Amino acid sequence: MPIENYTELKSSIADFLNRDDLTSTIPSFIALAEANFNRKIRHWRQEKRSTAIVSAQYTSFPSDFMEPIRFSLTSDNTRRLEMVGQGTMMEMRENNKDTSGIPQFFAITDGSLELFPTPASDHTIEMVYYGKPTALSDSNATNWLLTYYPDAYLYGSLMHSAPYLADDGRIQIWAALLQSAIDGINQDSEEAKFNSAGQRIKIRSY
């Protein structure tokens, strides 16, 4: 049976479990699988790009933000922002009397983007980051992860069903299949992005 949308995924999970009494519970298995995906999967299809005007020490991230890839200022000449830890950020503020100017560094602080130096005027920042895939639901029947990797959704949901059903005998099977799927997804991304990097056409001279 193909798994192309949320309804077919729920049906496949019920078929694998050979149960017809889990209609209200299967969505929870899927949601738990998605939480696991957000921690472990990093694929180029998750990459997002967003711009914002920054004018203060702290700026909100996009609502689907998970992890930074690269941040840069695109006003007043493009320049990359360097990520630092909160300890380094505090040390720089202390040593430089919390100066303001053109930002050069950023940290993730209390769920926000913290900039140093604090912007002295408006600047445009471009954020390239990993974003959460849109969760499946009755109103969102599919996403890129289900379209390209339905096995991950199936095995992830089945793995989370095992503790609920006290089916310890199969949890190791589902977990192994899920890990294989996740490894394959991450590897696919790495190969797509980097395998052809640096290749050049060589022309033989005579």
Secondary structure, 3 states (H helix, E strand, C coil): CCCCCHHHHHHHHHHHHCCCCCCCCHHHHHHHHHHHHHHHCCCHHHEEEEEEEECCCEEECCCCEEEEEEEEECCCCCEECEECCHHHHHHHHHHCCCCEECCCEEEEECCEEEEECEECCCEEEEEEEEECCCCCCCCCCCCHHHHHCHHHHHHHHHHHHHHHCCCHHHHHHHHHHHHHHHHHHHHHHHHHHHCCCCCCCCCCCC
